[in-house]
Amino acid sequence: MIEIFLLWFIFCFLSFGVLALRFILMKKNAAKPWRLKVDENYMPKVSILIPTYNESETIGFKLQNINKIDYPRELVQVIVVDSNSTDGTLDIVKNFIKNHPEANIKVLVENQRKGKSAALNFALKHCDAEVIIVSDADCFLPSEILRKSLPFLADPR
C-alpha cells in the first residue's frame, strides 16, 4: 500500500511539481528589473516589410494604417513584396503610392510565388534600415508603436 502511495506521489510531483516550481522561479525572475539602458531619444531608421499575396481586401487599410504611424517619415521605409497576386493587390498599392507621395513605399514584385519566407528574404536584400519589422497585410499597428518600443532597442545588449 505504501509503495502505491509513494509511486502516486512521485508521479504527481514529476507531473505537476516540476511545472509549479518552474512557474514560481519564472515569476520571481520576471519581477526583477530589466538591466536595459532605455533611450527615449533613440530613433533608428526602420524598414517595415509587408509580404502580400491576393490581399486586395486589406492592403489599402494596411497602407493607411502604416501611413498614420507617429514616427518621422524620413526614418520609415515601407517595402511591399507582392508574390504574383491575381486580385489587383498591386494596383491598389500603386494607386496608394500615387495618392500619398510623402510615404516612402517601395514595391517589389515576384514573378513567381515562392512563399512568404522567400518574399521576405527578397525584401531583406532591399532594406537599408537598422530595425526591420515584418507585418502581414491584415495586421494593424497602433500609431505609437515605434515611439514606445524602439527606445528599448537602444541598448546593444
KENU-730445 format. One record per residue (C-alpha): residue number from 1; chain; residue in three letters; x, y, z. Coordinates in steps of 0.02 Angstrom, whole numbers. Example, Ala and Ser with C-alpha at 12.3 -4.5 7.8 and 13.67 -1.06 7.14 Angstrom:
% residues 2
<r n="1" chain="A" res="ALA" xx="615" yy="-225" zz="390"/>
<r n="2" chain="A" res="SER" xx="684" yy="-53" zz="357"/>
***
This chain:
% residues 157
<r n="1" chain="A" res="MET" xx="0" yy="0" zz="0"/>
<r n="2" chain="A" res="ILE" xx="139" yy="122" zz="44"/>
<r n="3" chain="A" res="GLU" xx="225" yy="81" zz="-122"/>
<r n="4" chain="A" res="ILE" xx="70" yy="134" zz="-219"/>
<r n="5" chain="A" res="PHE" xx="57" yy="295" zz="-119"/>
<r n="6" chain="A" res="LEU" xx="243" yy="330" zz="-148"/>
<r n="7" chain="A" res="LEU" xx="228" yy="296" zz="-336"/>
<r n="8" chain="A" res="TRP" xx="74" yy="407" zz="-344"/>
<r n="9" chain="A" res="PHE" xx="165" yy="547" zz="-252"/>
<r n="10" chain="A" res="ILE" xx="318" yy="534" zz="-366"/>
<r n="11" chain="A" res="PHE" xx="207" yy="535" zz="-520"/>
<r n="12" chain="A" res="CYS" xx="111" yy="689" zz="-459"/>
<r n="13" chain="A" res="PHE" xx="271" yy="781" zz="-415"/>
<r n="14" chain="A" res="LEU" xx="351" yy="744" zz="-583"/>
<r n="15" chain="A" res="SER" xx="191" yy="792" zz="-675"/>
<r n="16" chain="A" res="PHE" xx="142" yy="949" zz="-580"/>
<r n="17" chain="A" res="GLY" xx="276" yy="990" zz="-452"/>
<r n="18" chain="A" res="VAL" xx="413" yy="1023" zz="-579"/>
<r n="19" chain="A" res="LEU" xx="297" yy="1136" zz="-678"/>
<r n="20" chain="A" res="ALA" xx="243" yy="1228" zz="-521"/>
<r n="21" chain="A" res="LEU" xx="423" yy="1251" zz="-467"/>
<r n="22" chain="A" res="ARG" xx="469" yy="1318" zz="-639"/>
<r n="23" chain="A" res="PHE" xx="320" yy="1436" zz="-635"/>
<r n="24" chain="A" res="ILE" xx="372" yy="1505" zz="-465"/>
<r n="25" chain="A" res="LEU" xx="552" yy="1531" zz="-522"/>
<r n="26" chain="A" res="MET" xx="498" yy="1618" zz="-683"/>
<r n="27" chain="A" res="LYS" xx="378" yy="1730" zz="-589"/>
<r n="28" chain="A" res="LYS" xx="517" yy="1778" zz="-468"/>
<r n="29" chain="A" res="ASN" xx="637" yy="1817" zz="-611"/>
<r n="30" chain="A" res="ALA" xx="505" yy="1917" zz="-707"/>
<r n="31" chain="A" res="ALA" xx="487" yy="2034" zz="-559"/>
<r n="32" chain="A" res="LYS" xx="671" yy="2082" zz="-566"/>
<r n="33" chain="A" res="PRO" xx="708" yy="2247" zz="-652"/>
<r n="34" chain="A" res="TRP" xx="774" yy="2239" zz="-829"/>
<r n="35" chain="A" res="ARG" xx="954" yy="2294" zz="-848"/>
<r n="36" chain="A" res="LEU" xx="922" yy="2388" zz="-1009"/>
<r n="37" chain="A" res="LYS" xx="976" yy="2564" zz="-1049"/>
<r n="38" chain="A" res="VAL" xx="817" yy="2638" zz="-1119"/>
<r n="39" chain="A" res="ASP" xx="850" yy="2791" zz="-1226"/>
<r n="40" chain="A" res="GLU" xx="692" yy="2890" zz="-1264"/>
<r n="41" chain="A" res="ASN" xx="787" yy="2987" zz="-1400"/>
<r n="42" chain="A" res="TYR" xx="840" yy="2832" zz="-1496"/>
<r n="43" chain="A" res="MET" xx="763" yy="2848" zz="-1669"/>
<r n="44" chain="A" res="PRO" xx="839" yy="2724" zz="-1791"/>
<r n="45" chain="A" res="LYS" xx="788" yy="2702" zz="-1972"/>
<r n="46" chain="A" res="VAL" xx="651" yy="2571" zz="-1986"/>
<r n="47" chain="A" res="SER" xx="601" yy="2459" zz="-2130"/>
<r n="48" chain="A" res="ILE" xx="426" yy="2385" zz="-2125"/>
<r n="49" chain="A" res="LEU" xx="410" yy="2232" zz="-2236"/>
<r n="50" chain="A" res="ILE" xx="236" yy="2184" zz="-2296"/>
<r n="51" chain="A" res="PRO" xx="227" yy="2021" zz="-2394"/>
<r n="52" chain="A" res="THR" xx="68" yy="2008" zz="-2498"/>
<r n="53" chain="A" res="TYR" xx="-23" yy="1878" zz="-2599"/>
<r n="54" chain="A" res="ASN" xx="-202" yy="1917" zz="-2651"/>
<r n="55" chain="A" res="GLU" xx="-228" yy="2045" zz="-2512"/>
<r n="56" chain="A" res="SER" xx="-338" yy="2167" zz="-2609"/>
<r n="57" chain="A" res="GLU" xx="-469" yy="2171" zz="-2471"/>
<r n="58" chain="A" res="THR" xx="-348" yy="2230" zz="-2336"/>
<r n="59" chain="A" res="ILE" xx="-193" yy="2308" zz="-2415"/>
<r n="60" chain="A" res="GLY" xx="-271" yy="2481" zz="-2433"/>
<r n="61" chain="A" res="PHE" xx="-317" yy="2483" zz="-2249"/>
<r n="62" chain="A" res="LYS" xx="-144" yy="2419" zz="-2204"/>
<r n="63" chain="A" res="LEU" xx="-57" yy="2558" zz="-2301"/>
<r n="64" chain="A" res="GLN" xx="-169" yy="2689" zz="-2220"/>
<r n="65" chain="A" res="ASN" xx="-125" yy="2614" zz="-2051"/>
<r n="66" chain="A" res="ILE" xx="62" yy="2621" zz="-2088"/>
<r n="67" chain="A" res="ASN" xx="44" yy="2799" zz="-2152"/>
<r n="68" chain="A" res="LYS" xx="-30" yy="2852" zz="-1983"/>
<r n="69" chain="A" res="ILE" xx="117" yy="2789" zz="-1880"/>
<r n="70" chain="A" res="ASP" xx="187" yy="2926" zz="-1770"/>
<r n="71" chain="A" res="TYR" xx="370" yy="2924" zz="-1822"/>
<r n="72" chain="A" res="PRO" xx="475" yy="3037" zz="-1936"/>
<r n="73" chain="A" res="ARG" xx="434" yy="2993" zz="-2116"/>
<r n="74" chain="A" res="GLU" xx="615" yy="3006" zz="-2171"/>
<r n="75" chain="A" res="LEU" xx="658" yy="2865" zz="-2049"/>
<r n="76" chain="A" res="VAL" xx="523" yy="2744" zz="-2109"/>
<r n="77" chain="A" res="GLN" xx="542" yy="2637" zz="-2264"/>
<r n="78" chain="A" res="VAL" xx="395" yy="2527" zz="-2313"/>
<r n="79" chain="A" res="ILE" xx="430" yy="2381" zz="-2430"/>
<r n="80" chain="A" res="VAL" xx="281" yy="2290" zz="-2504"/>
<r n="81" chain="A" res="VAL" xx="328" yy="2123" zz="-2583"/>
<r n="82" chain="A" res="ASP" xx="194" yy="2056" zz="-2698"/>
<r n="83" chain="A" res="SER" xx="205" yy="1870" zz="-2736"/>
<r n="84" chain="A" res="ASN" xx="117" yy="1870" zz="-2904"/>
<r n="85" chain="A" res="SER" xx="-57" yy="1919" zz="-2841"/>
<r n="86" chain="A" res="THR" xx="-201" yy="1896" zz="-2961"/>
<r n="87" chain="A" res="ASP" xx="-334" yy="2002" zz="-2873"/>
<r n="88" chain="A" res="GLY" xx="-270" yy="2179" zz="-2903"/>
<r n="89" chain="A" res="THR" xx="-168" yy="2198" zz="-2744"/>
<r n="90" chain="A" res="LEU" xx="-25" yy="2276" zz="-2840"/>
<r n="91" chain="A" res="ASP" xx="-141" yy="2404" zz="-2921"/>
<r n="92" chain="A" res="ILE" xx="-207" yy="2459" zz="-2751"/>
<r n="93" chain="A" res="VAL" xx="-29" yy="2481" zz="-2685"/>
<r n="94" chain="A" res="LYS" xx="25" yy="2582" zz="-2838"/>
<r n="95" chain="A" res="ASN" xx="-131" yy="2690" zz="-2825"/>
<r n="96" chain="A" res="PHE" xx="-95" yy="2723" zz="-2641"/>
<r n="97" chain="A" res="ILE" xx="84" yy="2774" zz="-2682"/>
<r n="98" chain="A" res="LYS" xx="20" yy="2892" zz="-2817"/>
<r n="99" chain="A" res="ASN" xx="-103" yy="2973" zz="-2694"/>
<r n="100" chain="A" res="HIS" xx="22" yy="2980" zz="-2550"/>
<r n="101" chain="A" res="PRO" xx="190" yy="3031" zz="-2623"/>
<r n="102" chain="A" res="GLU" xx="254" yy="3079" zz="-2449"/>
<r n="103" chain="A" res="ALA" xx="251" yy="2896" zz="-2396"/>
<r n="104" chain="A" res="ASN" xx="415" yy="2808" zz="-2427"/>
<r n="105" chain="A" res="ILE" xx="344" yy="2649" zz="-2504"/>
<r n="106" chain="A" res="LYS" xx="443" yy="2533" zz="-2616"/>
<r n="107" chain="A" res="VAL" xx="357" yy="2395" zz="-2714"/>
<r n="108" chain="A" res="LEU" xx="445" yy="2234" zz="-2757"/>
<r n="109" chain="A" res="VAL" xx="363" yy="2106" zz="-2870"/>
<r n="110" chain="A" res="GLU" xx="399" yy="1921" zz="-2877"/>
<r n="111" chain="A" res="ASN" xx="353" yy="1848" zz="-3045"/>
<r n="112" chain="A" res="GLN" xx="328" yy="1678" zz="-2968"/>
<r n="113" chain="A" res="ARG" xx="250" yy="1639" zz="-2799"/>
<r n="114" chain="A" res="LYS" xx="380" yy="1556" zz="-2688"/>
<r n="115" chain="A" res="GLY" xx="303" yy="1583" zz="-2517"/>
<r n="116" chain="A" res="LYS" xx="314" yy="1707" zz="-2375"/>
<r n="117" chain="A" res="SER" xx="491" yy="1666" zz="-2320"/>
<r n="118" chain="A" res="ALA" xx="559" yy="1686" zz="-2497"/>
<r n="119" chain="A" res="ALA" xx="467" yy="1852" zz="-2514"/>
<r n="120" chain="A" res="LEU" xx="540" yy="1915" zz="-2350"/>
<r n="121" chain="A" res="ASN" xx="716" yy="1860" zz="-2399"/>
<r n="122" chain="A" res="PHE" xx="693" yy="1951" zz="-2564"/>
<r n="123" chain="A" res="ALA" xx="638" yy="2109" zz="-2472"/>
<r n="124" chain="A" res="LEU" xx="782" yy="2100" zz="-2349"/>
<r n="125" chain="A" res="LYS" xx="904" yy="2124" zz="-2493"/>
<r n="126" chain="A" res="HIS" xx="825" yy="2296" zz="-2521"/>
<r n="127" chain="A" res="CYS" xx="824" yy="2356" zz="-2340"/>
<r n="128" chain="A" res="ASP" xx="944" yy="2487" zz="-2277"/>
<r n="129" chain="A" res="ALA" xx="874" yy="2512" zz="-2102"/>
<r n="130" chain="A" res="GLU" xx="937" yy="2471" zz="-1928"/>
<r n="131" chain="A" res="VAL" xx="772" yy="2395" zz="-1873"/>
<r n="132" chain="A" res="ILE" xx="665" yy="2280" zz="-1979"/>
<r n="133" chain="A" res="ILE" xx="482" yy="2248" zz="-1942"/>
<r n="134" chain="A" res="VAL" xx="380" yy="2114" zz="-2029"/>
<r n="135" chain="A" res="SER" xx="194" yy="2145" zz="-2035"/>
<r n="136" chain="A" res="ASP" xx="60" yy="2050" zz="-2128"/>
<r n="137" chain="A" res="ALA" xx="-67" yy="2145" zz="-2230"/>
<r n="138" chain="A" res="ASP" xx="-206" yy="2102" zz="-2108"/>
<r n="139" chain="A" res="CYS" xx="-108" yy="2154" zz="-1953"/>
<r n="140" chain="A" res="PHE" xx="-139" yy="2334" zz="-1898"/>
<r n="141" chain="A" res="LEU" xx="-17" yy="2427" zz="-1787"/>
<r n="142" chain="A" res="PRO" xx="-52" yy="2561" zz="-1656"/>
<r n="143" chain="A" res="SER" xx="9" yy="2732" zz="-1713"/>
<r n="144" chain="A" res="GLU" xx="129" yy="2749" zz="-1566"/>
<r n="145" chain="A" res="ILE" xx="208" yy="2576" zz="-1585"/>
<r n="146" chain="A" res="LEU" xx="378" yy="2637" zz="-1644"/>
<r n="147" chain="A" res="ARG" xx="396" yy="2779" zz="-1518"/>
<r n="148" chain="A" res="LYS" xx="352" yy="2662" zz="-1375"/>
<r n="149" chain="A" res="SER" xx="451" yy="2508" zz="-1425"/>
<r n="150" chain="A" res="LEU" xx="611" yy="2571" zz="-1507"/>
<r n="151" chain="A" res="PRO" xx="687" yy="2652" zz="-1350"/>
<r n="152" chain="A" res="PHE" xx="705" yy="2475" zz="-1281"/>
<r n="153" chain="A" res="LEU" xx="816" yy="2430" zz="-1430"/>
<r n="154" chain="A" res="ALA" xx="942" yy="2568" zz="-1393"/>
<r n="155" chain="A" res="ASP" xx="1042" yy="2454" zz="-1279"/>
<r n="156" chain="A" res="PRO" xx="1157" yy="2346" zz="-1388"/>
<r n="157" chain="A" res="ARG" xx="1136" yy="2201" zz="-1268"/>
***
